[in-house]
């Protein structure tokens, strides 16, 4: 699975806190998905997507 943080990230850090194995802050201070979503991280990546206050995370297979 792949994750993507689209434009509109407000740098709240919810995704980074929920799933640091997939999300981190980039040099501009906004979140980015920097790794593929491993099977053991699927549930936390989905949680990060679902809890995003501005709904800018997409996850696809």
N, CA, C and O atoms as a DFTB+ gen file, in Angstrom:
244 C
 N C O
     1  1       0.829      -1.178       0.000
     2  2       0.000       0.000       0.000
     3  2       0.877       1.245       0.000
     4  3       1.990       1.251       0.524
     5  1       0.346       2.283      -0.596
     6  2       1.051       3.551      -0.590
     7  2       0.169       4.621       0.046
     8  3      -1.057       4.586      -0.063
     9  1       0.810       5.554       0.699
    10  2       0.117       6.682       1.315
    11  2       0.641       7.952       0.686
    12  3       1.789       8.024       0.248
    13  1      -0.219       8.950       0.650
    14  2       0.169      10.251       0.119
    15  2      -0.519      11.327       0.938
    16  3      -1.707      11.225       1.245
    17  1       0.234      12.359       1.289
    18  2      -0.329      13.529       1.946
    19  2      -0.470      14.605       0.876
    20  3       0.523      15.082       0.328
    21  1      -1.706      14.979       0.586
    22  2      -1.994      15.963      -0.457
    23  2      -1.809      17.385       0.058
    24  3      -1.612      17.607       1.252
    25  1      -1.875      18.333      -0.856
    26  2      -1.812      19.748      -0.486
    27  2      -2.923      20.066       0.503
    28  3      -4.022      19.518       0.417
    29  1      -2.632      20.932       1.417
    30  2      -3.619      21.340       2.411
    31  2      -3.276      20.885       3.810
    32  3      -4.018      21.169       4.751
    33  1      -2.166      20.186       3.968
    34  2      -1.729      19.751       5.295
    35  2      -1.546      20.977       6.186
    36  3      -0.944      21.970       5.779
    37  1      -2.074      20.891       7.412
    38  2      -1.969      22.012       8.349
    39  2      -0.892      21.783       9.414
    40  3      -0.814      22.527      10.392
    41  1      -0.078      20.769       9.225
    42  2       1.055      20.475      10.117
    43  2       0.633      20.190      11.548
    44  3       1.339      20.556      12.487
    45  1      -0.511      19.540      11.724
    46  2      -0.989      19.250      13.081
    47  2      -0.203      18.115      13.736
    48  3      -0.090      18.062      14.961
    49  1       0.338      17.215      12.927
    50  2       1.140      16.128      13.454
    51  2       0.373      14.889      13.848
    52  3       0.968      13.945      14.368
    53  1      -0.929      14.857      13.619
    54  2      -1.727      13.689      14.011
    55  2      -1.251      12.419      13.304
    56  3      -1.148      11.365      13.932
    57  1      -0.965      12.510      12.017
    58  2      -0.531      11.320      11.284
    59  2       0.861      10.872      11.724
    60  3       1.130       9.675      11.831
    61  1       1.733      11.829      11.976
    62  2       3.095      11.512      12.426
    63  2       3.049      10.823      13.784
    64  3       3.794       9.875      14.030
    65  1       2.175      11.299      14.659
    66  2       2.043      10.690      15.990
    67  2       1.420       9.304      15.903
    68  3       1.826       8.396      16.628
    69  1       0.441       9.133      15.024
    70  2      -0.260       7.857      14.923
    71  2       0.566       6.787      14.224
    72  3       0.502       5.614      14.591
    73  1       1.342       7.184      13.219
    74  2       2.065       6.197      12.405
    75  2       3.409       6.748      11.924
    76  3       3.568       7.043      10.739
    77  1       4.377       6.889      12.834
    78  2       5.683       7.419      12.430
    79  2       6.464       6.486      11.505
    80  3       7.477       6.887      10.933
    81  1       6.003       5.253      11.357
    82  2       6.655       4.326      10.436
    83  2       6.379       4.697       8.984
    84  3       7.080       4.236       8.083
    85  1       5.358       5.532       8.748
    86  2       4.975       5.913       7.387
    87  2       5.045       7.425       7.176
    88  3       5.422       7.877       6.094
    89  1       4.689       8.212       8.190
    90  2       4.596       9.664       8.054
    91  2       5.673      10.382       8.864
    92  3       6.077       9.926       9.933
    93  1       6.124      11.506       8.332
    94  2       7.083      12.368       9.033
    95  2       6.877      13.793       8.533
    96  3       6.152      14.017       7.564
    97  1       7.514      14.751       9.192
    98  2       7.498      16.130       8.724
    99  2       8.652      16.322       7.752
   100  3       9.764      15.853       7.997
   101  1       8.385      17.013       6.650
   102  2       9.458      17.311       5.702
   103  2      10.132      18.633       6.077
   104  3       9.804      19.229       7.103
   105  1      11.056      19.082       5.259
   106  2      11.809      20.306       5.549
   107  2      10.933      21.559       5.565
   108  3      11.315      22.575       6.145
   109  1       9.769      21.492       4.935
   110  2       8.836      22.623       4.922
   111  2       7.900      22.612       6.127
   112  3       7.084      23.520       6.286
   113  1       8.012      21.591       6.978
   114  2       7.190      21.515       8.176
   115  2       5.819      20.915       7.975
   116  3       4.978      20.984       8.871
   117  1       5.574      20.323       6.809
   118  2       4.305      19.638       6.579
   119  2       4.550      18.134       6.527
   120  3       5.663      17.676       6.268
   121  1       3.501      17.388       6.775
   122  2       3.637      15.935       6.806
   123  2       3.812      15.379       5.400
   124  3       3.326      15.938       4.417
   125  1       4.523      14.258       5.343
   126  2       4.688      13.526       4.096
   127  2       4.729      12.044       4.414
   128  3       5.111      11.644       5.514
   129  1       4.338      11.241       3.453
   130  2       4.487       9.798       3.562
   131  2       5.845       9.470       2.951
   132  3       6.087       9.744       1.776
   133  1       6.713       8.891       3.741
   134  2       8.078       8.652       3.255
   135  2       8.391       7.180       3.042
   136  3       9.473       6.849       2.556
   137  1       7.475       6.296       3.392
   138  2       7.675       4.861       3.196
   139  2       6.381       4.226       2.728
   140  3       5.293       4.768       2.928
   141  1       6.517       3.075       2.107
   142  2       5.347       2.265       1.777
   143  2       4.685       1.823       3.087
   144  3       5.344       1.713       4.121
   145  1       3.400       1.576       3.026
   146  2       2.668       1.100       4.197
   147  2       2.868      -0.408       4.286
   148  3       2.308      -1.157       3.486
   149  1       3.657      -0.855       5.245
   150  2       3.911      -2.275       5.445
   151  2       2.663      -2.921       6.047
   152  3       1.878      -2.249       6.716
   153  1       2.480      -4.211       5.814
   154  2       1.292      -4.887       6.345
   155  2       1.077      -4.681       7.848
   156  3      -0.061      -4.549       8.298
   157  1       2.145      -4.653       8.609
   158  2       2.010      -4.481      10.054
   159  2       1.634      -3.054      10.456
   160  3       1.290      -2.806      11.612
   161  1       1.698      -2.122       9.513
   162  2       1.354      -0.717       9.785
   163  2       0.028      -0.294       9.166
   164  3      -0.378       0.859       9.313
   165  1      -0.646      -1.199       8.482
   166  2      -1.870      -0.827       7.775
   167  2      -2.911      -0.195       8.691
   168  3      -3.497       0.831       8.347
   169  1      -3.141      -0.790       9.839
   170  2      -4.205      -0.272      10.718
   171  2      -3.857       1.111      11.260
   172  3      -4.742       1.961      11.360
   173  1      -2.607       1.362      11.610
   174  2      -2.251       2.683      12.131
   175  2      -2.212       3.724      11.017
   176  3      -2.515       4.891      11.262
   177  1      -1.846       3.329       9.805
   178  2      -1.877       4.259       8.668
   179  2      -3.324       4.641       8.348
   180  3      -3.607       5.806       8.067
   181  1      -4.222       3.689       8.387
   182  2      -5.648       3.972       8.157
   183  2      -6.201       4.867       9.263
   184  3      -7.008       5.759       9.002
   185  1      -5.767       4.625      10.486
   186  2      -6.181       5.472      11.608
   187  2      -5.697       6.909      11.388
   188  3      -6.437       7.864      11.625
   189  1      -4.461       7.051      10.938
   190  2      -3.922       8.383      10.656
   191  2      -4.743       9.071       9.572
   192  3      -5.054      10.256       9.682
   193  1      -5.088       8.336       8.538
   194  2      -5.927       8.905       7.468
   195  2      -7.295       9.323       7.999
   196  3      -7.766      10.427       7.723
   197  1      -7.916       8.447       8.750
   198  2      -9.267       8.712       9.247
   199  2      -9.301       9.850      10.260
   200  3     -10.303      10.559      10.358
   201  1      -8.219      10.033      11.015
   202  2      -8.173      11.079      12.043
   203  2      -7.632      12.413      11.543
   204  3      -7.580      13.378      12.305
   205  1      -7.228      12.482      10.278
   206  2      -6.697      13.728       9.723
   207  2      -7.802      14.788       9.733
   208  3      -8.849      14.593       9.117
   209  1      -7.576      15.908      10.427
   210  2      -8.633      16.912      10.543
   211  2      -8.973      17.632       9.242
   212  3     -10.033      18.249       9.140
   213  1      -8.096      17.562       8.252
   214  2      -8.365      18.227       6.978
   215  2      -8.474      17.238       5.810
   216  3      -8.552      17.645       4.651
   217  1      -8.478      15.951       6.122
   218  2      -8.701      14.878       5.129
   219  2      -7.803      14.985       3.906
   220  3      -8.285      14.962       2.773
   221  1      -6.495      15.101       4.131
   222  2      -5.559      15.211       3.006
   223  2      -4.724      13.970       2.776
   224  3      -3.793      13.998       1.972
   225  1      -5.034      12.873       3.468
   226  2      -4.254      11.639       3.313
   227  2      -5.018      10.647       2.445
   228  3      -6.185      10.348       2.699
   229  1      -4.343      10.146       1.419
   230  2      -4.896       9.090       0.565
   231  2      -4.051       7.835       0.760
   232  3      -2.824       7.905       0.833
   233  1      -4.708       6.710       0.842
   234  2      -4.018       5.430       0.938
   235  2      -4.600       4.516      -0.144
   236  3      -5.817       4.365      -0.251
   237  1      -3.717       3.910      -0.943
   238  2      -4.168       3.023      -2.014
   239  2      -3.302       1.786      -2.057
   240  3      -2.197       1.749      -1.515
   241  1      -3.834       0.778      -2.714
   242  2      -3.091      -0.482      -2.837
   243  2      -2.265      -0.504      -4.073
   244  3      -1.574      -1.488      -4.337
